[in-house]
Structures are given as structure tokens and as C-alpha cells.
Amino acid sequence: DAGVTQSPTHLIKTRGQQVTLRCSPKSGHDTVSWYQQALGQGPQFIFQYYEEEERQRGNFPDRFSGHQFPNYSSELNVNALLLGDSALYLCASSLPLHMSGTAYYEQYFGPGTRLTVT
Amino acid sequence: LAKTTQPISMDSYEGQEVNITCSHNNIATNDYITWYQQFPSQGPRFIIQGYKTKVTNEVASLFIPADRKSSTLSLPRVSLSDTAVYYCLVGDIRGTGGFKTIFGAGTRLFVKA
């Protein structure tokens, strides 16, 4: 069973450009969350998708948008890139606790996409 | 959302038990406590989760006092491969409508030979 996969692994973009990052959740997972992790800091929550809708959002501007497809995969789009958007972007998938079959809620993280904005 | 406070870093030696304490004074009644581990250039990995008292799995133990304003992650007999950043998270995990997951700065554990 493949875990969470993300593509691409690395990406270099120029200021002002747009970027799309992709995530395939762990098999059977229906919830996808996106995080931004700057060097030396903890992951910052961007948003979470469930049933193809954005359910929760962190403190990120509208330049950050996303989408979830019927097969539960997801995309993160960032417009008008800034130098400060350079970071590791992490995707995590999960199931609601009542569906997980376990007594705990766990998010499975992918390896991330390293975005460099020059 | 409850804010968490952890030590920035800790050092230990192989074979020792390591205890990392997290403060969460504003924890809400429905909040659970979760710990994740992260190695460089990798996504975080779930370690353990609990609501009260003590939880133990094959990797670690989690101690939560009665007032739930803090919690302690205990790693028995650490090895060099336990060198990583450890994050304490607090939040209501039971909702189906989605919820935010807030990571703090984490505790950088360095295990020495």
C-alpha cells in the first residue's frame, strides 16, 4: 500500500509565477490537509479538504488555493509567488476518527515538495 | 486552539530514557494530545495520542496529569536514530467537519553516542 505521495519532489520558480503541487492520499483516506514548513520551523496549517470542499483554513492569503478531486487526491495552487513562499510543502491524509477503526486520529504525511522561489 | 509550549532542544545519550514535557494551559474539554516525530526533509510521523492518564504503545508512553495542562512524552532507551524534532499538538480530533492542526516549534532531540 503506497502511503501519501507528492509531486514534484523539488521545484524552482520565479517571483510572480504560479505553481501547482499535487498529493495522492493513502489508500482509503478521504481527508487531505496541506502544510507549509519553512526551514527550522514547525509545519503551518494551510487548509484541509474533505468531500471535495475546503473545511478549515489557516492564516494564509487567498493566493493559496486548493482542490480535491473525487478520487480524494488534491492540488495546492499558489499564485503570484513571493520569495517568502520558499518552503517544504507537506500533504497529509487521514480518516475521520469514527471511520479510522482505531482509537486514535492519525495524519499520514507525504515526503513533501521543496519549493524554491528566486 | 490551545497553544503549546515545549523546550526548544534536549540532549541525551544512547540507552537513556528521555522525557519531553509540553505545556498546554488552555486545553479544552474535548481536546486530545498528540505527538509527532519529524526527521530532516521528511514529513512528520505520528507517535502517540491520548486524552488523560497514561497511554503506551510500542514506541513511547504519554503521561497526562489529571488537570491535563501538560503532558510528557517518554521515549525509553533512545538510540541515535531517535534524533529528530518532536511536536506536541492539542486539538479536538473527533469532528468530521474538519479541524485545524497547529504545530508549534517542536523540541529538537539530539541523541549522542
Interface residues (C-beta under 8 A of the other chain):
Chain A: V4 T31 S33 Y35 Q41 G42 P43 Q44 F45 Q48 Y50 R55 Q56 G58 L88 L90 A92 P96 L97 H98 Y104 Y105 E106 Q107 Y108 F109 G110 P111 G112 R114
Chain B: Y32 T34 S41 Q42 G43 P44 R45 F46 Q49 V85 Y87 I93 R94 G95 T96 G97 G98 F99 K100 T101 I102 F103 G104 A105 G106
